[in-house]
Amino acid sequence: MGVGHAHALYVHEHSPIHDLAPETKVAAVLLFVLSVAVTPGQAVWAFALYTTIAVGVLWLSRIPLRFLTLRLAGILPFILFAFFIPFIGSGERIDFLWFTVSVDGAWAAWGIVAKATLGATASILLVATTEVPGILRGLAKLKVPVIVVTIAGFMIRYLELIVDEVQRMRQAMASRAYEPRWMGHVRPIATGAGSLFIRSYERGERVHSAMVSRGYDGTMPVLSDVRLSGLDWAKALGLPLMAAIAATVALVVG
């Protein structure tokens, strides 16, 4: 089920995390991210525990730290935005270096940075240790609606095809000495985008017709179905359950 190609975010390794069943890893990440999201920012001890769990999984999965760091660059816009919150927040204010900052704003900024970093780390580790077809199978086994899983699979596959098509169009434009660099080139760029949309839509129709002619009924065939034991789930959910307990304690203590 799903696409049969390696994704750029996947790291081929042999580790305990790679060997876990995809549905257990998807459930573990969802539980971990939910636990992080509901934890109050003032519970610093809980975020220290979450960080320890993330570092432990990173070590077990044998994913290079450089690989993770480069992918985390995608959340920089959110982190940069968070740095402005202490200066524009309301409530009690304190002096910090040469500035006056809001206490509530500082806690809010800390919460955004910590939760965004931990959530992104969990997601990156999931896709780095699980191939795309495995993630889609895991979602299906977790009873995610079939239409959602199907759309996700086709989106991942055809997004890469569209990117390749854009690169070919840019190469063709460059070979004709056309390098759009100013606003006067907006119109031909828009025309090219329209052409790309039409070509992508027509390709989708052709692919769908070919699939239907081969018996496609809305679901992809499952080539293998392994029944998991309680031990399999325990291996994957042990650490996220610790995070869930910590989040519950943090909410109760307040």
C-alpha positions in Angstrom: 0.0 0.0 0.0 1.3 3.4 -0.8 4.2 4.6 -3.0 7.1 2.5 -3.7 10.0 4.8 -3.6 12.4 6.1 -0.9 11.8 9.6 0.5 14.5 12.1 0.9 13.9 12.3 4.7 14.3 8.5 5.2 17.6 7.3 6.6 18.3 3.6 5.8 19.6 2.1 9.0 19.3 -1.1 11.1 18.2 0.1 14.5 15.6 -0.9 17.2 13.5 2.1 16.1 13.6 1.1 12.4 12.5 -2.4 13.3 9.3 -1.3 15.1 6.0 -1.7 13.3 4.9 1.5 11.5 1.6 1.7 13.2 3.2 1.6 16.6 5.6 4.4 15.7 2.8 6.5 14.3 0.8 6.0 17.5 3.8 6.7 19.7 4.6 10.0 17.9 1.0 11.1 18.2 0.9 10.4 21.9 4.2 12.1 22.5 3.3 15.2 20.5 -0.1 15.5 22.2 1.6 15.2 25.6 4.1 17.9 24.7 1.3 20.2 23.3 -0.9 20.1 26.5 2.0 20.6 29.0 2.0 24.1 30.6 5.1 26.0 29.7 6.0 26.5 33.4 6.5 22.8 33.8 10.2 23.0 32.8 10.9 19.6 34.4 8.5 17.9 32.1 10.2 19.5 29.0 13.5 18.2 30.4 12.0 14.7 30.5 10.6 15.1 26.9 14.1 16.2 25.7 15.7 13.2 27.4 13.2 10.9 25.6 13.8 12.6 22.3 17.6 12.3 22.7 17.3 8.6 23.7 15.2 7.8 20.6 17.7 9.7 18.4 20.5 7.6 19.9 18.6 4.3 19.5 17.7 5.2 15.9 21.3 6.0 14.9 20.2 9.1 13.1 23.0 11.6 12.7 22.6 14.7 14.8 23.6 16.8 11.7 20.7 15.3 9.8 18.2 16.2 12.5 19.6 19.7 13.0 19.4 20.6 9.3 15.8 19.5 9.1 14.9 21.5 12.2 15.8 24.6 10.3 12.3 24.5 8.9 10.8 25.7 12.2 13.1 28.7 12.4 10.4 31.2 11.3 8.2 30.1 14.2 11.1 30.4 16.7 12.0 33.8 15.4 8.4 35.0 15.8 8.4 33.7 19.4 11.3 35.9 20.3 9.2 39.0 19.8 6.4 37.9 22.2 8.2 38.9 25.4 8.5 42.5 24.1 4.9 42.9 23.0 3.2 40.7 25.7 1.1 42.2 28.5 1.1 41.7 32.3 4.0 42.0 34.7 7.2 43.2 33.2 10.8 42.8 34.3 14.2 44.2 33.2 16.3 41.9 31.1 19.6 43.2 30.0 18.8 46.5 28.2 15.1 45.7 27.7 11.9 45.4 29.6 10.0 42.2 28.8 6.7 40.6 29.8 6.9 37.7 32.2 3.8 36.0 30.6 5.2 36.8 27.2 8.5 35.2 28.1 6.8 32.0 29.3 4.7 32.0 26.1 7.8 32.3 23.9 9.5 29.5 25.8 6.5 27.3 25.3 6.4 27.9 21.6 10.1 27.2 21.1 10.1 24.1 23.3 6.9 22.6 21.8 7.8 23.4 18.2 11.3 21.9 18.6 10.1 18.7 20.3 7.2 18.2 18.0 9.3 18.7 14.9 12.0 16.4 16.3 9.4 13.6 16.8 8.1 14.0 13.3 11.5 14.0 11.7 12.5 10.9 13.6 9.3 9.2 12.5 9.9 9.8 8.8 13.6 9.2 9.1 13.0 5.7 10.5 9.9 4.8 8.6 9.4 4.7 4.8 6.4 6.5 3.3 4.5 3.3 2.4 5.0 2.1 6.0 3.6 5.3 7.4 0.6 5.0 5.2 0.0 1.4 6.2 0.4 2.4 9.8 -2.3 5.2 9.4 -4.6 2.7 7.7 -4.2 0.1 10.5 -4.9 2.9 13.1 -8.3 3.3 11.3 -7.6 6.6 9.8 -10.3 7.1 7.1 -9.2 5.5 3.8 -9.8 8.6 1.8 -7.4 10.6 4.0 -4.7 7.9 3.6 -5.2 7.7 -0.1 -5.0 11.5 -0.6 -1.8 11.6 1.5 -0.2 8.9 -0.5 -1.0 10.5 -3.9 0.0 13.9 -2.5 3.4 12.7 -1.5 4.0 10.9 -4.8 2.8 13.6 -7.1 4.3 16.5 -5.2 7.7 15.0 -6.2 6.5 14.6 -9.8 5.4 18.3 -9.9 8.7 19.4 -8.5 10.5 17.5 -11.2 8.2 19.1 -13.8 9.0 22.6 -12.5 12.7 21.9 -12.6 12.4 20.7 -16.3 10.4 23.9 -17.1 13.1 26.1 -15.4 15.8 24.3 -17.3 14.0 24.8 -20.6 13.5 28.5 -19.8 17.2 28.9 -18.9 18.3 27.1 -22.1 16.5 29.8 -24.0 18.3 32.6 -22.0 15.2 33.4 -20.0 16.0 34.3 -16.4 13.1 36.0 -14.7 14.5 38.5 -12.2 12.1 41.4 -12.0 8.3 42.1 -11.7 7.9 42.5 -15.4 8.3 38.8 -15.7 5.4 38.0 -13.5 3.0 37.4 -16.4 5.0 34.7 -18.2 5.7 33.0 -14.9 2.0 33.0 -14.2 1.4 31.5 -17.6 3.9 28.8 -16.9 2.2 28.0 -13.6 -1.1 27.7 -15.3 0.4 25.3 -17.9 1.9 23.3 -15.0 -1.5 23.0 -13.3 -3.2 21.8 -16.5 -0.4 19.3 -17.3 -0.6 18.0 -13.7 -4.4 17.7 -13.8 -4.3 15.8 -17.1 -1.6 13.5 -15.8 -3.7 12.8 -12.8 -6.7 11.9 -15.0 -4.5 9.5 -17.1 -3.1 7.8 -14.0 -6.5 7.4 -12.5 -7.9 5.9 -15.7 -5.0 3.5 -15.9 -5.5 2.5 -12.2 -9.3 1.9 -12.7 -8.6 -0.2 -15.8 -6.4 -2.4 -13.6 -9.1 -2.9 -10.9 -8.4 0.0 -8.5 -11.4 0.3 -6.2 -10.3 3.2 -4.0 -7.8 1.3 -1.8 -4.3 0.0 -2.4 -3.6 -3.7 -2.0 -1.9 -4.8 1.2 0.9 -7.1 0.3 1.7 -8.3 3.9 -0.2 -8.0 7.2 1.7 -8.9 10.3 -0.3 -9.3 13.6 1.4 -7.4 16.4 1.6 -8.7 20.0 1.3 -6.7 23.2 5.1 -6.7 23.5 5.4 -4.9 20.1 3.1 -2.1 21.3 4.9 -1.9 24.7 8.3 -1.4 23.1 7.0 1.5 21.0 4.7 3.1 23.6 6.8 2.8 26.7 8.6 6.2 26.4 5.5 8.1 25.0 3.5 6.8 28.0 6.1 8.3 30.3 5.6 11.6 28.5 1.8 11.2 28.9 2.1 10.6 32.6 4.4 13.6 32.9 1.9 15.8 31.0 -0.9 14.6 33.3 1.1 15.4 36.4 2.0 18.9 35.0 -1.6 19.6 34.3 -2.8 18.5 37.7 0.0 20.3 39.6 -0.7 23.3 37.4 
